[in-house]
Amino acid sequence: MTDWGFIHNHESVTIQAVGLILSQPLGWGDQVIEFDHAVGQWRHLLRDWLSVMAGGPTDFLELPVRGETRWASDAYTDQVWLNYYDNLQRPRRLSRWQWDHVLAHVCSGDQPPLAQVLLTTARRAAATGNARLAVIDAATAAEVALTAGLSGRLSADTSPQVIKILIDRTRMLGPRLDLAKELGMAVPDRIRADLLDRRNAVIHRGTTMTDADAQAAITAAGKLVDDYQPFAAHCHEPTKPPTPESAPIPSGWSD
């Protein structure tokens, strides 16, 4: 039997499994392997799209650091797990519209914006206590977004050949930030201290990062991603005016 999930109330559910129905019978041999590979790719796209639409992990994470202890006294164990479930590591909530939109993208084989995916992997790493990886993924997300922004800014009055030369000359995040400033592009004030310096400390010296370091890097990177590789307009859910009969969002969940 498959555990499909459970219902919280009339407005929210937790989905633990998704079923696929074949439109025609599947043969044996290589077709089975090809189908399995295709489902694997479909699953990765689904997870990436759900995460970027939600702005963070949408599943309960398998934590290598937090929530792993089991105590002889149930009171200690309960304290650990209550802290985990009651804080920021609860899965992000998505609406029915977002699910439908995600499935449309996945069924078309669309890849979500790379900078957005990297930002969610940074958030996932931070949530599981891997602060160094969070900083690296956040910096990479920022570099991808900034590269897109630079290409867009330069394309107005620069040939593709010159754009390629300028981008190739600034292969690292630091030089690309300098180029962006020279071009008058918006760059967060503390981008070097919050993101670049931390990224360099991890890459070049293997420096240990704290939760605060990871969150600062993710916040700085998020500003660049929002500016230079945001969602397409059609990926934003149409806003609806609140109605008096609308039930409140369950405690601990976020939109």
WOUR-V428783 format. One record per backbone hydrogen bond with DSSP energy under -0.5 kcal/mol. NH is the residue of the N-H (numbers start at 1). CO is the residue of the C=O. Records with the same first field share a line. If there is no record, write none. Layout:
NH = CO ; CO
This chain:
4 = 2
6 = 14
8 = 12
9 = 12
12 = 9
14 = 6
15 = 13
16 = 4 ; 14
17 = 4
22 = 20
31 = 28
32 = 29
33 = 29
34 = 30
35 = 31
36 = 32
37 = 33
38 = 34
39 = 35
40 = 36
41 = 37
42 = 38
43 = 39
44 = 40
45 = 41
46 = 42
47 = 43
48 = 44
49 = 45
50 = 46
51 = 47
52 = 48
53 = 49
54 = 50
55 = 51
56 = 51
61 = 59
63 = 61
68 = 65
74 = 72
76 = 73
77 = 73
78 = 74
79 = 75
80 = 76
81 = 77
82 = 78
83 = 79
84 = 80
85 = 81
86 = 82
87 = 83 ; 84
90 = 87
92 = 57
93 = 254
99 = 95
100 = 96
101 = 97
102 = 98
103 = 99
104 = 100
105 = 101
106 = 102
107 = 103
108 = 104
109 = 106
110 = 105
117 = 113
118 = 114
119 = 115
120 = 116
121 = 117
122 = 118
123 = 119
124 = 120
125 = 121
126 = 122
127 = 123
128 = 124
129 = 126
130 = 125
131 = 129
134 = 130
135 = 131
136 = 132
137 = 133
138 = 134
139 = 135
140 = 136
141 = 137
142 = 138
143 = 139
144 = 140
145 = 141
146 = 142
147 = 143
148 = 144
149 = 145
150 = 146
151 = 147
152 = 148
153 = 149
154 = 150
155 = 151
156 = 153
157 = 154
158 = 154
163 = 159
164 = 160
165 = 161
166 = 162
167 = 163
168 = 164
169 = 165
170 = 166 ; 167
171 = 169
176 = 172
177 = 173
178 = 174
179 = 175
180 = 176
181 = 177
182 = 178
183 = 179
184 = 181
185 = 180
191 = 188
194 = 190
195 = 191
196 = 191
197 = 192
199 = 195
200 = 196
201 = 197
202 = 198
203 = 199
204 = 200
205 = 200 ; 201
206 = 202
207 = 201
214 = 210
215 = 211
216 = 212
217 = 213
218 = 214
219 = 215
220 = 216
221 = 217
222 = 218
223 = 219
224 = 220
225 = 221
226 = 222
227 = 223
228 = 224
229 = 225
235 = 232
236 = 233
237 = 235
246 = 243
253 = 250
